[in-house]
Structure formats: structure tokens, C-alpha cells
């Protein structure tokens, strides 16, 4: 690889381009935190969707859709 000079070379060196030591991705702890957040969000969403108020609203929407005259 040819050597890049000036401001472009400084930016590439700063961001890990061209030196073979760039960031390869996220680490296991970041995966774990993302997974915990996703499971927590799924639990809250499940509780909301299965609540009596949401169930009644969904039943109302379905009932209106089935009662439409064509």
C-alpha cells in the first residue's frame, strides 16, 4: 500500500484505515448488554400487548373490520 501524505493520511491513521489495526466490531459485553435490553423491551411489549385494554381495542378493530359492508 502506498503511503498517504497530508491531512488525508492523518485522518486515515486516526480512524485505523490502512494500518491493519482497525476496530473489528463490538465486544462480547456489548452483545450481552444489547441482548439484555432487547429481552427487557420484549417483556414490556408482551405485557402491554396482552393487557386487557389493548386486547379489547384489538378486538374492537377486528370486529369493525368484519362488519364492513361491501
C-alpha positions, 0 to 999 in steps of 0.5 A: 500500500502506498503511503498517504501524505497530508491531512488525508493520511492523518485522518486515515491513521486516526480512524485505523484505515490502512494500518491493519489495526482497525476496530473489528466490531463490538465486544462480547459485553456489548452483545450481552448488554444489547441482548439484555435490553432487547429481552427487557423491551420484549417483556414490556411489549408482551405485557402491554400487548396482552393487557386487557385494554389493548386486547379489547381495542384489538378486538374492537378493530377486528370486529369493525373490520368484519362488519364492513359492508361491501 
